Amino acid sequence: MLKNALQLRCPTCGEHPIFLPWYKVRNLRDWFMPLDGCPHCGYAFEREPGYFLLSIFAINYGVGALIGLVVYLILDFWVKLPIGWTLVFTVAPIPFFNLGFARHSKSLFIAFDLFFDPHRRDDNGGDRRRRTEETPRPPLRPVAR
C-alpha cells in the first residue's frame, strides 16, 4: 500500500492513478482533487466531504515543517549563515514544497486509512467497513416484576 501511495496509484490494486497526470491538469482543482475512484477495483478515494483535512494539516504541513526545521538546523549549526539568509533559505521553499507534496500527502492518507481501517464491498455493491469481531450485543437487562 505504501509503495502504491508513493507512486500516486490506487492503494488496493495499484492499477489506476489517484490523480490526473500532471500534463492533463488544467487548474488547481485538477491538481489537488483525486479522481472519484478506481475503475479497476472500485475503491472510492474520497469517502466524505472533509475526508482529506487531516492529510493536509497533519501530513502535508507536518512534513513541510519538519523539513524546514531540519534545513534551519543544518544552516544554523553547520553552515553558519547569518540569521537573515538562514530564514530566507528555510522559509521560502516551504510553500512550494507543500504545493508539490499535497498529492502525496492525500495518497499516503488514503493508504494509511485503508491499512488501519480496511474496507470491503458487501453483497449489495455498497462499501462497508470490515469488522474483525462480531458486533457486540447489548447487555441483558433484568426484567422488573
N, CA, C and O atoms as a GROMACS GRO file, in nm:
protein
  580
    1MET      N    1   0.081  -0.120   0.000
    1MET     CA    2   0.000   0.000   0.000
    1MET      C    3   0.086   0.127   0.000
    1MET      O    4   0.055   0.224  -0.068
    2LEU      N    5   0.193   0.123   0.077
    2LEU     CA    6   0.280   0.240   0.085
    2LEU      C    7   0.349   0.267  -0.048
    2LEU      O    8   0.362   0.382  -0.090
    3LYS      N    9   0.392   0.163  -0.114
    3LYS     CA   10   0.457   0.179  -0.246
    3LYS      C   11   0.358   0.238  -0.347
    3LYS      O   12   0.392   0.329  -0.422
    4ASN      N   13   0.235   0.185  -0.347
    4ASN     CA   14   0.134   0.239  -0.437
    4ASN      C   15   0.102   0.385  -0.404
    4ASN      O   16   0.081   0.466  -0.493
    5ALA      N   17   0.099   0.417  -0.274
    5ALA     CA   18   0.069   0.555  -0.234
    5ALA      C   19   0.179   0.650  -0.279
    5ALA      O   20   0.150   0.760  -0.327
    6LEU      N   21   0.304   0.610  -0.266
    6LEU     CA   22   0.413   0.696  -0.309
    6LEU      C   23   0.417   0.713  -0.461
    6LEU      O   24   0.469   0.813  -0.511
    7GLN      N   25   0.362   0.617  -0.534
    7GLN     CA   26   0.354   0.627  -0.679
    7GLN      C   27   0.223   0.691  -0.725
    7GLN      O   28   0.197   0.698  -0.845
    8LEU      N   29   0.141   0.738  -0.629
    8LEU     CA   30   0.011   0.801  -0.656
    8LEU      C   31  -0.082   0.707  -0.731
    8LEU      O   32  -0.150   0.748  -0.825
    9ARG      N   33  -0.085   0.581  -0.690
    9ARG     CA   34  -0.170   0.480  -0.752
    9ARG      C   35  -0.270   0.429  -0.649
    9ARG      O   36  -0.254   0.453  -0.530
   10CYS      N   37  -0.371   0.359  -0.695
   10CYS     CA   38  -0.474   0.303  -0.608
   10CYS      C   39  -0.407   0.215  -0.502
   10CYS      O   40  -0.326   0.129  -0.537
   11PRO      N   41  -0.439   0.234  -0.372
   11PRO     CA   42  -0.371   0.157  -0.269
   11PRO      C   43  -0.407   0.009  -0.267
   11PRO      O   44  -0.331  -0.072  -0.215
   12THR      N   45  -0.522  -0.027  -0.322
   12THR     CA   46  -0.561  -0.168  -0.317
   12THR      C   47  -0.504  -0.248  -0.434
   12THR      O   48  -0.448  -0.356  -0.413
   13CYS      N   49  -0.518  -0.198  -0.556
   13CYS     CA   50  -0.473  -0.276  -0.671
   13CYS      C   51  -0.349  -0.219  -0.739
   13CYS      O   52  -0.275  -0.294  -0.803
   14GLY      N   53  -0.324  -0.089  -0.727
   14GLY     CA   54  -0.207  -0.027  -0.789
   14GLY      C   55  -0.218  -0.012  -0.939
   14GLY      O   56  -0.119   0.019  -1.006
   15GLU      N   57  -0.336  -0.034  -0.995
   15GLU     CA   58  -0.354  -0.031  -1.140
   15GLU      C   59  -0.389   0.108  -1.195
   15GLU      O   60  -0.353   0.140  -1.308
   16HIS      N   61  -0.457   0.189  -1.117
   16HIS     CA   62  -0.510   0.315  -1.167
   16HIS      C   63  -0.455   0.431  -1.085
   16HIS      O   64  -0.442   0.418  -0.963
   17PRO      N   65  -0.422   0.544  -1.148
   17PRO     CA   66  -0.373   0.659  -1.070
   17PRO      C   67  -0.484   0.723  -0.987
   17PRO      O   68  -0.602   0.718  -1.024
   18ILE      N   69  -0.446   0.783  -0.876
   18ILE     CA   70  -0.542   0.851  -0.789
   18ILE      C   71  -0.574   0.990  -0.844
   18ILE      O   72  -0.687   1.037  -0.830
   19PHE      N   73  -0.478   1.055  -0.906
   19PHE     CA   74  -0.495   1.191  -0.957
   19PHE      C   75  -0.475   1.193  -1.109
   19PHE      O   76  -0.422   1.098  -1.168
   20LEU      N   77  -0.519   1.302  -1.170
   20LEU     CA   78  -0.490   1.323  -1.312
   20LEU      C   79  -0.339   1.335  -1.331
   20LEU      O   80  -0.271   1.387  -1.243
   21PRO      N   81  -0.286   1.288  -1.442
   21PRO     CA   82  -0.143   1.311  -1.469
   21PRO      C   83  -0.114   1.461  -1.479
   21PRO      O   84  -0.203   1.539  -1.515
   22TRP      N   85   0.008   1.502  -1.448
   22TRP     CA   86   0.042   1.645  -1.444
   22TRP      C   87   0.019   1.715  -1.577
   22TRP      O   88  -0.013   1.834  -1.579
   23TYR      N   89   0.035   1.643  -1.688
   23TYR     CA   90   0.019   1.707  -1.819
   23TYR      C   91  -0.127   1.727  -1.858
   23TYR      O   92  -0.155   1.796  -1.955
   24LYS      N   93  -0.222   1.667  -1.783
   24LYS     CA   94  -0.365   1.687  -1.810
   24LYS      C   95  -0.429   1.786  -1.713
   24LYS      O   96  -0.548   1.815  -1.724
   25VAL      N   97  -0.353   1.838  -1.619
   25VAL     CA   98  -0.406   1.931  -1.520
   25VAL      C   99  -0.433   2.065  -1.586
   25VAL      O  100  -0.345   2.121  -1.652
   26ARG      N  101  -0.555   2.117  -1.570
   26ARG     CA  102  -0.594   2.244  -1.630
   26ARG      C  103  -0.605   2.357  -1.527
   26ARG      O  104  -0.588   2.474  -1.561
   27ASN      N  105  -0.633   2.322  -1.401
   27ASN     CA  106  -0.647   2.425  -1.297
   27ASN      C  107  -0.605   2.364  -1.162
   27ASN      O  108  -0.570   2.246  -1.154
   28LEU      N  109  -0.610   2.446  -1.056
   28LEU     CA  110  -0.568   2.399  -0.924
   28LEU      C  111  -0.657   2.289  -0.870
   28LEU      O  112  -0.610   2.200  -0.799
   29ARG      N  113  -0.784   2.293  -0.902
   29ARG     CA  114  -0.876   2.187  -0.857
   29ARG      C  115  -0.834   2.052  -0.914
   29ARG      O  116  -0.836   1.952  -0.843
   30ASP      N  117  -0.796   2.048  -1.040
   30ASP     CA  118  -0.749   1.924  -1.101
   30ASP      C  119  -0.622   1.874  -1.030
   30ASP      O  120  -0.602   1.753  -1.017
   31TRP      N  121  -0.538   1.966  -0.986
   31TRP     CA  122  -0.414   1.926  -0.921
   31TRP      C  123  -0.439   1.867  -0.782
   31TRP      O  124  -0.378   1.767  -0.745
   32PHE      N  125  -0.530   1.930  -0.706
   32PHE     CA  126  -0.549   1.891  -0.567
   32PHE      C  127  -0.653   1.781  -0.546
   32PHE      O  128  -0.642   1.705  -0.449
   33MET      N  129  -0.754   1.770  -0.633
   33MET     CA  130  -0.863   1.676  -0.608
   33MET      C  131  -0.834   1.540  -0.671
   33MET      O  132  -0.796   1.532  -0.788
   34PRO      N  133  -0.852   1.433  -0.593
   34PRO     CA  134  -0.835   1.300  -0.651
   34PRO      C  135  -0.953   1.264  -0.741
   34PRO      O  136  -1.058   1.328  -0.736
   35LEU      N  137  -0.933   1.163  -0.822
   35LEU     CA  138  -1.042   1.113  -0.905
   35LEU      C  139  -1.147   1.048  -0.815
   35LEU      O  140  -1.124   1.029  -0.696
   36ASP      N  141  -1.262   1.013  -0.872
   36ASP     CA  142  -1.371   0.957  -0.791
   36ASP      C  143  -1.334   0.822  -0.729
   36ASP      O  144  -1.364   0.797  -0.612
   37GLY      N  145  -1.272   0.738  -0.806
   37GLY     CA  146  -1.238   0.605  -0.756
   37GLY      C  147  -1.163   0.526  -0.860
   37GLY      O  148  -1.140   0.573  -0.972
   38CYS      N  149  -1.126   0.407  -0.822
   38CYS     CA  150  -1.051   0.320  -0.913
   38CYS      C  151  -1.147   0.241  -1.000
   38CYS      O  152  -1.231   0.169  -0.946
   39PRO      N  153  -1.138   0.253  -1.132
   39PRO     CA  154  -1.228   0.176  -1.217
   39PRO      C  155  -1.193   0.026  -1.218
   39PRO      O  156  -1.276  -0.057  -1.256
   40HIS      N  157  -1.073  -0.008  -1.178
   40HIS     CA  158  -1.031  -0.148  -1.179
   40HIS      C  159  -1.089  -0.226  -1.061
   40HIS      O  160  -1.147  -0.333  -1.079
   41CYS      N  161  -1.074  -0.172  -0.939
   41CYS     CA  162  -1.120  -0.244  -0.820
   41CYS      C  163  -1.241  -0.181  -0.754
   41CYS      O  164  -1.301  -0.242  -0.666
   42GLY      N  165  -1.279  -0.059  -0.793
   42GLY     CA  166  -1.396   0.008  -0.738
   42GLY      C  167  -1.373   0.077  -0.605
   42GLY      O  168  -1.470   0.116  -0.540
   43TYR      N  169  -1.249   0.094  -0.564
   43TYR     CA  170  -1.220   0.158  -0.436
   43TYR      C  171  -1.243   0.308  -0.448
   43TYR      O  172  -1.185   0.373  -0.535
   44ALA      N  173  -1.328   0.363  -0.361
   44ALA     CA  174  -1.358   0.507  -0.363
   44ALA      C  175  -1.246   0.582  -0.291
   44ALA      O  176  -1.212   0.548  -0.178
   45PHE      N  177  -1.189   0.684  -0.356
   45PHE     CA  178  -1.077   0.756  -0.299
   45PHE      C  179  -1.120   0.858  -0.194
   45PHE      O  180  -1.051   0.876  -0.094
   46GLU      N  181  -1.234   0.924  -0.215
   46GLU     CA  182  -1.280   1.022  -0.117
   46GLU      C  183  -1.408   0.969  -0.054
   46GLU      O  184  -1.508   0.948  -0.123
   47ARG      N  185  -1.405   0.947   0.076
   47ARG     CA  186  -1.517   0.886   0.147
   47ARG      C  187  -1.632   0.984   0.172
   47ARG      O  188  -1.748   0.950   0.153
   48GLU      N  189  -1.598   1.106   0.214
   48GLU     CA  190  -1.698   1.204   0.253
   48GLU      C  191  -1.639   1.343   0.243
   48GLU      O  192  -1.518   1.356   0.229
   49PRO      N  193  -1.722   1.446   0.249
   49PRO     CA  194  -1.666   1.582   0.248
   49PRO      C  195  -1.577   1.604   0.371
   49PRO      O  196  -1.612   1.564   0.482
   50GLY      N  197  -1.464   1.665   0.350
   50GLY     CA  198  -1.370   1.689   0.460
   50GLY      C  199  -1.280   1.572   0.491
   50GLY      O  200  -1.208   1.574   0.590
   51TYR      N  201  -1.282   1.470   0.408
   51TYR     CA  202  -1.205   1.348   0.432
   51TYR      C  203  -1.054   1.376   0.435
   51TYR      O  204  -0.981   1.312   0.510
   52PHE      N  205  -1.008   1.470   0.355
   52PHE     CA  206  -0.864   1.495   0.343
   52PHE      C  207  -0.813   1.607   0.433
   52PHE      O  208  -0.698   1.648   0.417
   53LEU      N  209  -0.892   1.658   0.525
   53LEU     CA  210  -0.844   1.766   0.612
   53LEU      C  211  -0.725   1.721   0.696
   53LEU      O  212  -0.629   1.796   0.713
   54LEU      N  213  -0.730   1.601   0.750
   54LEU     CA  214  -0.618   1.552   0.830
   54LEU      C  215  -0.494   1.533   0.745
   54LEU      O  216  -0.382   1.554   0.793
   55SER      N  217  -0.511   1.493   0.620
   55SER     CA  218  -0.394   1.475   0.534
   55SER      C  219  -0.326   1.608   0.506
   55SER      O  220  -0.203   1.615   0.497
   56ILE      N  221  -0.405   1.714   0.493
   56ILE     CA  222  -0.346   1.845   0.466
   56ILE      C  223  -0.278   1.900   0.590
   56ILE      O  224  -0.163   1.944   0.585
   57PHE      N  225  -0.349   1.898   0.703
   57PHE     CA  226  -0.295   1.960   0.824
   57PHE      C  227  -0.186   1.877   0.889
   57PHE      O  228  -0.084   1.932   0.932
   58ALA      N  229  -0.202   1.747   0.898
   58ALA     CA  230  -0.104   1.664   0.970
   58ALA      C  231   0.011   1.621   0.880
   58ALA      O  232   0.128   1.642   0.914
   59ILE      N  233  -0.019   1.562   0.767
   59ILE     CA  234   0.087   1.506   0.684
   59ILE      C  235   0.158   1.615   0.604
   59ILE      O  236   0.280   1.628   0.611
   60ASN      N  237   0.083   1.693   0.528
   60ASN     CA  238   0.145   1.791   0.438
   60ASN      C  239   0.216   1.901   0.516
   60ASN      O  240   0.335   1.924   0.495
   61TYR      N  241   0.146   1.968   0.606
   61TYR     CA  242   0.210   2.076   0.682
   61TYR      C  243   0.312   2.021   0.781
   61TYR      O  244   0.414   2.086   0.806
   62GLY      N  245   0.286   1.904   0.836
   62GLY     CA  246   0.380   1.844   0.930
   62GLY      C  247   0.513   1.810   0.866
   62GLY      O  248   0.619   1.838   0.922
   63VAL      N  249   0.508   1.748   0.750
   63VAL     CA  250   0.632   1.714   0.679
   63VAL      C  251   0.703   1.842   0.633
   63VAL      O  252   0.826   1.850   0.640
   64GLY      N  253   0.627   1.942   0.587
   64GLY     CA  254   0.688   2.069   0.548
   64GLY      C  255   0.758   2.137   0.665
   64GLY      O  256   0.868   2.190   0.650
   65ALA      N  257   0.694   2.136   0.781
   65ALA     CA  258   0.755   2.197   0.899
   65ALA      C  259   0.878   2.118   0.945
   65ALA      O  260   0.977   2.177   0.986
   66LEU      N  261   0.870   1.988   0.937
   66LEU     CA  262   0.985   1.904   0.976
   66LEU      C  263   1.105   1.928   0.883
   66LEU      O  264   1.218   1.938   0.930
   67ILE      N  265   1.079   1.937   0.755
   67ILE     CA  266   1.188   1.966   0.660
   67ILE      C  267   1.244   2.106   0.684
   67ILE      O  268   1.365   2.125   0.679
   68GLY      N  269   1.157   2.204   0.709
   68GLY     CA  270   1.203   2.338   0.739
   68GLY      C  271   1.289   2.342   0.864
   68GLY      O  272   1.389   2.414   0.869
   69LEU      N  273   1.250   2.266   0.966
   69LEU     CA  274   1.328   2.261   1.089
   69LEU      C  275   1.466   2.199   1.066
   69LEU      O  276   1.566   2.249   1.116
   70VAL      N  277   1.470   2.090   0.990
   70VAL     CA  278   1.598   2.026   0.960
   70VAL      C  279   1.688   2.118   0.879
   70VAL      O  280   1.807   2.128   0.907
   71VAL      N  281   1.632   2.184   0.778
   71VAL     CA  282   1.711   2.277   0.696
   71VAL      C  283   1.763   2.392   0.782
   71VAL      O  284   1.878   2.432   0.769
   72TYR      N  285   1.678   2.445   0.870
   72TYR     CA  286   1.722   2.554   0.958
   72TYR      C  287   1.837   2.509   1.048
   72TYR      O  288   1.936   2.580   1.062
   73LEU      N  289   1.825   2.391   1.109
   73LEU     CA  290   1.930   2.343   1.198
   73LEU      C  291   2.062   2.320   1.123
   73LEU      O  292   2.169   2.350   1.176
   74ILE      N  293   2.053   2.268   1.002
   74ILE     CA  294   2.174   2.246   0.922
   74ILE      C  295   2.239   2.381   0.887
   74ILE      O  296   2.360   2.397   0.901
   75LEU      N  297   2.159   2.475   0.841
   75LEU     CA  298   2.214   2.605   0.802
   75LEU      C  299   2.266   2.683   0.921
   75LEU      O  300   2.363   2.758   0.909
   76ASP      N  301   2.202   2.668   1.036
   76ASP     CA  302   2.243   2.746   1.152
   76ASP      C  303   2.366   2.687   1.222
   76ASP      O  304   2.454   2.762   1.263
   77PHE      N  305   2.372   2.556   1.237
   77PHE     CA  306   2.480   2.495   1.314
   77PHE      C  307   2.602   2.455   1.231
   77PHE      O  308   2.715   2.463   1.279
   78TRP      N  309   2.581   2.411   1.106
   78TRP     CA  310   2.695   2.365   1.028
   78TRP      C  311   2.744   2.467   0.925
   78TRP      O  312   2.864   2.488   0.910
   79VAL      N  313   2.652   2.529   0.855
   79VAL     CA  314   2.692   2.624   0.752
   79VAL      C  315   2.722   2.761   0.813
   79VAL      O  316   2.805   2.834   0.761
   80LYS      N  317   2.656   2.795   0.922
   80LYS     CA  318   2.676   2.920   0.997
   80LYS      C  319   2.651   3.044   0.911
   80LYS      O  320   2.733   3.136   0.908
   81LEU      N  321   2.538   3.045   0.841
   81LEU     CA  322   2.496   3.163   0.765
   81LEU      C  323   2.438   3.267   0.861
   81LEU      O  324   2.396   3.232   0.972
   82PRO      N  325   2.435   3.393   0.822
   82PRO     CA  326   2.366   3.494   0.904
   82PRO      C  327   2.218   3.458   0.916
   82PRO      O  328   2.162   3.391   0.829
   83ILE      N  329   2.154   3.502   1.023
   83ILE     CA  330   2.016   3.462   1.053
   83ILE      C  331   1.919   3.502   0.943
   83ILE      O  332   1.824   3.428   0.916
   84GLY      N  333   1.939   3.616   0.879
   84GLY     CA  334   1.851   3.659   0.770
   84GLY      C  335   1.852   3.562   0.653
   84GLY      O  336   1.747   3.523   0.603
   85TRP      N  337   1.972   3.523   0.610
   85TRP     CA  338   1.983   3.427   0.499
   85TRP      C  339   1.934   3.289   0.540
   85TRP      O  340   1.874   3.218   0.459
   86THR      N  341   1.958   3.252   0.663
   86THR     CA  342   1.910   3.122   0.711
   86THR      C  343   1.758   3.116   0.704
   86THR      O  344   1.701   3.016   0.660
   87LEU      N  345   1.693   3.222   0.748
   87LEU     CA  346   1.546   3.224   0.744
   87LEU      C  347   1.493   3.227   0.601
   87LEU      O  348   1.392   3.164   0.571
   88VAL      N  349   1.561   3.301   0.514
   88VAL     CA  350   1.517   3.305   0.374
   88VAL      C  351   1.528   3.167   0.310
   88VAL      O  352   1.434   3.122   0.243
   89PHE      N  353   1.640   3.100   0.330
   89PHE     CA  354   1.659   2.967   0.270
   89PHE      C  355   1.572   2.860   0.337
   89PHE      O  356   1.549   2.754   0.279
   90THR      N  357   1.525   2.888   0.457
   90THR     CA  358   1.440   2.792   0.526
   90THR      C  359   1.293   2.812   0.493
   90THR      O  360   1.223   2.716   0.463
   91VAL      N  361   1.246   2.935   0.498
   91VAL     CA  362   1.103   2.963   0.485
   91VAL      C  363   1.057   2.970   0.340
   91VAL      O  364   0.946   2.926   0.309
   92ALA      N  365   1.136   3.025   0.251
   92ALA     CA  366   1.094   3.046   0.112
   92ALA      C  367   1.055   2.918   0.038
   92ALA      O  368   0.954   2.920  -0.033
   93PRO      N  369   1.127   2.806   0.050
   93PRO     CA  370   1.088   2.688  -0.028
   93PRO      C  371   0.970   2.609   0.029
   93PRO      O  372   0.915   2.524  -0.041
   94ILE      N  373   0.930   2.634   0.153
   94ILE     CA  374   0.826   2.551   0.214
   94ILE      C  375   0.691   2.561   0.143
   94ILE      O  376   0.628   2.456   0.123
   95PRO      N  377   0.640   2.679   0.104
   95PRO     CA  378   0.512   2.682   0.030
   95PRO      C  379   0.517   2.604  -0.101
   95PRO      O  380   0.419   2.539  -0.138
   96PHE      N  381   0.629   2.610  -0.171
   96PHE     CA  382   0.641   2.534  -0.296
   96PHE      C  383   0.644   2.384  -0.269
   96PHE      O  384   0.586   2.305  -0.343
   97PHE      N  385   0.712   2.346  -0.162
   97PHE     CA  386   0.713   2.205  -0.123
   97PHE      C  387   0.572   2.158  -0.089
   97PHE      O  388   0.531   2.050  -0.131
   98ASN      N  389   0.496   2.239  -0.013
   98ASN     CA  390   0.361   2.199   0.026
   98ASN      C  391   0.268   2.185  -0.095
   98ASN      O  392   0.184   2.096  -0.097
   99LEU      N  393   0.283   2.272  -0.195
   99LEU     CA  394   0.203   2.257  -0.316
   99LEU      C  395   0.238   2.130  -0.392
   99LEU      O  396   0.150   2.060  -0.442
  100GLY      N  397   0.366   2.099  -0.399
  100GLY     CA  398   0.408   1.978  -0.470
  100GLY      C  399   0.379   1.850  -0.394
  100GLY      O  400   0.357   1.745  -0.455
  101PHE      N  401   0.380   1.857  -0.262
  101PHE     CA  402   0.362   1.737  -0.180
  101PHE      C  403   0.215   1.710  -0.145
  101PHE      O  404   0.185   1.608  -0.084
  102ALA      N  405   0.124   1.800  -0.183
  102ALA     CA  406  -0.017   1.785  -0.146
  102ALA      C  407  -0.076   1.655  -0.200
  102ALA      O  408  -0.152   1.588  -0.130
  103ARG      N  409  -0.044   1.619  -0.322
  103ARG     CA  410  -0.096   1.494  -0.380
  103ARG      C  411  -0.043   1.373  -0.305
  103ARG      O  412  -0.118   1.279  -0.277
  104HIS      N  413   0.084   1.375  -0.272
  104HIS     CA  414   0.142   1.262  -0.200
  104HIS      C  415   0.085   1.249  -0.059
  104HIS      O  416   0.065   1.138  -0.009
  105SER      N  417   0.058   1.362   0.005
  105SER     CA  418   0.001   1.354   0.140
  105SER      C  419  -0.140   1.294   0.136
  105SER      O  420  -0.176   1.217   0.225
  106LYS      N  421  -0.219   1.329   0.036
  106LYS     CA  422  -0.352   1.269   0.024
  106LYS      C  423  -0.342   1.122  -0.010
  106LYS      O  424  -0.418   1.040   0.042
  107SER      N  425  -0.250   1.086  -0.097
  107SER     CA  426  -0.231   0.946  -0.133
  107SER      C  427  -0.186   0.864  -0.013
  107SER      O  428  -0.235   0.753   0.009
  108LEU      N  429  -0.093   0.918   0.065
  108LEU     CA  430  -0.048   0.848   0.186
  108LEU      C  431  -0.162   0.836   0.287
  108LEU      O  432  -0.174   0.734   0.354
  109PHE      N  433  -0.245   0.939   0.298
  109PHE     CA  434  -0.358   0.933   0.390
  109PHE      C  435  -0.457   0.824   0.349
  109PHE      O  436  -0.508   0.753   0.435
  110ILE      N  437  -0.483   0.810   0.220
  110ILE     CA  438  -0.573   0.704   0.172
  110ILE      C  439  -0.514   0.567   0.208
  110ILE      O  440  -0.587   0.478   0.252
  111ALA      N  441  -0.384   0.550   0.188
  111ALA     CA  442  -0.320   0.422   0.219
  111ALA      C  443  -0.322   0.393   0.369
  111ALA      O  444  -0.349   0.280   0.410
  112PHE      N  445  -0.293   0.495   0.452
  112PHE     CA  446  -0.298   0.474   0.597
  112PHE      C  447  -0.439   0.441   0.643
  112PHE      O  448  -0.457   0.355   0.728
  113ASP      N  449  -0.539   0.508   0.587
  113ASP     CA  450  -0.677   0.481   0.622
  113ASP      C  451  -0.716   0.338   0.586
  113ASP      O  452  -0.781   0.269   0.664
  114LEU      N  453  -0.676   0.295   0.469
  114LEU     CA  454  -0.706   0.159   0.427
  114LEU      C  455  -0.633   0.056   0.513
  114LEU      O  456  -0.688  -0.049   0.544
  115PHE      N  457  -0.511   0.086   0.553
  115PHE     CA  458  -0.434  -0.008   0.634
  115PHE      C  459  -0.493  -0.022   0.775
  115PHE      O  460  -0.510  -0.134   0.825
  116PHE      N  461  -0.525   0.091   0.838
  116PHE     CA  462  -0.574   0.086   0.976
  116PHE      C  463  -0.723   0.057   0.988
  116PHE      O  464  -0.768   0.011   1.093
  117ASP      N  465  -0.800   0.084   0.884
  117ASP     CA  466  -0.944   0.058   0.887
  117ASP      C  467  -0.986   0.004   0.751
  117ASP      O  468  -1.041   0.078   0.670
  118PRO      N  469  -0.961  -0.125   0.724
  118PRO     CA  470  -0.988  -0.181   0.591
  118PRO      C  471  -1.134  -0.173   0.552
  118PRO      O  472  -1.222  -0.179   0.639
  119HIS      N  473  -1.160  -0.160   0.424
  119HIS     CA  474  -1.295  -0.156   0.370
  119HIS      C  475  -1.311  -0.272   0.273
  119HIS      O  476  -1.214  -0.320   0.214
  120ARG      N  477  -1.433  -0.316   0.260
  120ARG     CA  478  -1.463  -0.416   0.158
  120ARG      C  479  -1.605  -0.393   0.109
  120ARG      O  480  -1.684  -0.327   0.176
  121ARG      N  481  -1.635  -0.447  -0.006
  121ARG     CA  482  -1.770  -0.432  -0.060
  121ARG      C  483  -1.859  -0.539  -0.001
  121ARG      O  484  -1.817  -0.654   0.016
  122ASP      N  485  -1.984  -0.500   0.031
  122ASP     CA  486  -2.077  -0.603   0.075
  122ASP      C  487  -2.148  -0.660  -0.047
  122ASP      O  488  -2.118  -0.620  -0.160
  123ASP      N  489  -2.240  -0.751  -0.027
  123ASP     CA  490  -2.305  -0.821  -0.138
  123ASP      C  491  -2.392  -0.730  -0.224
  123ASP      O  492  -2.418  -0.761  -0.340
  124ASN      N  493  -2.437  -0.617  -0.168
  124ASN     CA  494  -2.522  -0.526  -0.244
  124ASN      C  495  -2.443  -0.427  -0.327
  124ASN      O  496  -2.502  -0.340  -0.392
  125GLY      N  497  -2.311  -0.437  -0.328
  125GLY     CA  498  -2.228  -0.345  -0.405
  125GLY      C  499  -2.190  -0.221  -0.328
  125GLY      O  500  -2.116  -0.137  -0.380
  126GLY      N  501  -2.238  -0.208  -0.205
  126GLY     CA  502  -2.203  -0.093  -0.123
  126GLY      C  503  -2.068  -0.113  -0.057
  126GLY      O  504  -2.010  -0.221  -0.063
  127ASP      N  505  -2.021  -0.010   0.005
  127ASP     CA  506  -1.891  -0.016   0.071
  127ASP      C  507  -1.915  -0.014   0.221
  127ASP      O  508  -1.981   0.077   0.271
  128ARG      N  509  -1.862  -0.110   0.293
  128ARG     CA  510  -1.878  -0.109   0.437
  128ARG      C  511  -1.745  -0.141   0.502
  128ARG      O  512  -1.656  -0.198   0.438
  129ARG      N  513  -1.732  -0.105   0.626
  129ARG     CA  514  -1.608  -0.127   0.698
  129ARG      C  515  -1.602  -0.272   0.744
  129ARG      O  516  -1.702  -0.327   0.791
  130ARG      N  517  -1.486  -0.331   0.731
  130ARG     CA  518  -1.466  -0.469   0.772
  130ARG      C  519  -1.449  -0.473   0.924
  130ARG      O  520  -1.374  -0.394   0.980
  131ARG      N  521  -1.517  -0.563   0.987
  131ARG     CA  522  -1.505  -0.582   1.131
  131ARG      C  523  -1.434  -0.713   1.157
  131ARG      O  524  -1.462  -0.814   1.093
  132THR      N  525  -1.342  -0.712   1.252
  132THR     CA  526  -1.268  -0.834   1.282
  132THR      C  527  -1.340  -0.919   1.384
  132THR      O  528  -1.310  -1.038   1.398
  133GLU      N  529  -1.434  -0.861   1.456
  133GLU     CA  530  -1.511  -0.935   1.555
  133GLU      C  531  -1.658  -0.922   1.522
  133GLU      O  532  -1.699  -0.836   1.444
  134GLU      N  533  -1.737  -1.008   1.583
  134GLU     CA  534  -1.881  -0.996   1.569
  134GLU      C  535  -1.926  -0.872   1.644
  134GLU      O  536  -1.870  -0.838   1.748
  135THR      N  537  -2.027  -0.804   1.592
  135THR     CA  538  -2.077  -0.685   1.658
  135THR      C  539  -2.130  -0.722   1.796
  135THR      O  540  -2.211  -0.814   1.809
  136PRO      N  541  -2.084  -0.652   1.900
  136PRO     CA  542  -2.128  -0.690   2.035
  136PRO      C  543  -2.276  -0.662   2.056
  136PRO      O  544  -2.331  -0.564   2.006
  137ARG      N  545  -2.339  -0.750   2.130
  137ARG     CA  546  -2.481  -0.734   2.162
  137ARG      C  547  -2.494  -0.650   2.288
  137ARG      O  548  -2.404  -0.650   2.372
  138PRO      N  549  -2.606  -0.578   2.300
  138PRO     CA  550  -2.624  -0.501   2.423
  138PRO      C  551  -2.644  -0.595   2.540
  138PRO      O  552  -2.696  -0.706   2.524
  139PRO      N  553  -2.604  -0.552   2.660
  139PRO     CA  554  -2.618  -0.640   2.775
  139PRO      C  555  -2.764  -0.666   2.808
  139PRO      O  556  -2.849  -0.582   2.782
  140LEU      N  557  -2.792  -0.784   2.864
  140LEU     CA  558  -2.927  -0.819   2.904
  140LEU      C  559  -2.965  -0.742   3.029
  140LEU      O  560  -2.884  -0.723   3.120
  141ARG      N  561  -3.089  -0.697   3.032
  141ARG     CA  562  -3.138  -0.623   3.147
  141ARG      C  563  -3.233  -0.713   3.226
  141ARG      O  564  -3.310  -0.789   3.167
  142PRO      N  565  -3.228  -0.704   3.356
  142PRO     CA  566  -3.322  -0.786   3.433
  142PRO      C  567  -3.465  -0.735   3.414
  142PRO      O  568  -3.489  -0.615   3.398
  143VAL      N  569  -3.557  -0.827   3.415
  143VAL     CA  570  -3.698  -0.795   3.397
  143VAL      C  571  -3.754  -0.748   3.530
  143VAL      O  572  -3.738  -0.815   3.631
  144ALA      N  573  -3.820  -0.632   3.529
  144ALA     CA  574  -3.880  -0.580   3.652
  144ALA      C  575  -4.009  -0.655   3.680
  144ALA      O  576  -4.089  -0.675   3.589
  145ARG      N  577  -4.032  -0.696   3.805
  145ARG     CA  578  -4.155  -0.771   3.841
  145ARG      C  579  -4.244  -0.693   3.928
  145ARG      O  580  -4.351  -0.741   3.967
   0.00000   0.00000   0.00000
